[in-house]
Amino acid sequence: MADATPDVPIHKYKFDVKMTCSGCSGAVNRVLKKAQDDNLGITEYNVDLPSETVLVTGTIPYDDLLEKIKKTGKEVRSGETLE
């Protein structure tokens, strides 16, 4: 039997987030992990403190993801959809 879920496009997003310490990156990690655990459309993610970048792959809409990251209180300097 075919899956009833319509094909939802998978996106790759890249955010430039101001993170100055492991506490900063940890806050972003926690919010993304919770969103992933809650099945909000995050397939994988990578928070890189030295480059202050956050990469996310999934079906989550850009605006929803941006709001999740902003809820950490960290400054999101830029964000883009890579695919």
N, C-alpha and C positions, 0 to 999 in steps of 0.2 A: 504494500500500500504506500502511495506517495505521501510525502510530508505535506501537510496542509499549510505550513508556514510559507508565505510568499518569499521569493528571493529578495533579501535585503542587502543592499550594497555594503561592502566592508570598506571602511575608510582608514587612512593613516593620517594622524594629526601630529603636528610638532608645535610645542609651545616654548617660549622663552620666559622662564619664571625666575624672578629674583629670589635666589636661595643662597644664603651666606654660611650656613652651617648644617650639620647633620640633623639638627632638630627641624630645620626648614624642609629639607628633602624628606625627612620622616613624616612630616605632616601631609605632604603631597602623596607620599606612598600610602599612608593610611586611608586617605579619602578615595584613592583609586582602587585599593584593595577591597574596601567596603563596597564600592560601586560594582566591582567585578563579582564579589560574593553575592550581591543582591541581584545578579543577572540583569544589569542595566545596559548591557551591550558592549562591554570591554573584554576583548579577547586576550590582549597582552598589553603591557606597558613597561616603560623603562624611565626611571627618574635618575638623571645624571647630574650630581652636584657640581663637579668641576666645570662643566660646560653650561650649567644652569638650564638644561633642556629637559623637556618631558615629551616622550614619544608614546603615543597611544594608538593601538589598532583595535577596530571594532565597528559595531553598527550604531553606537551611541551618537546622537546628533551633536554637531559641533557646539551649538549654544548650550546644551545640557552639560557637556563636558567642561566647557569654559566656566560655567557657574560652579561646578563641583570644585574645580581648582581654586577659583576665587574665594570659596568658602573657607579655605585654609588661612586666609588673610595675607597670603603672599601676592606680591605684585606680578601680574601677568603682563609682560612688556609687549609680547606679540604672540600671535598664533596663526597657523596656516594649515590648510588641508593639503597633504602631499599627494594623495590618491583618492 
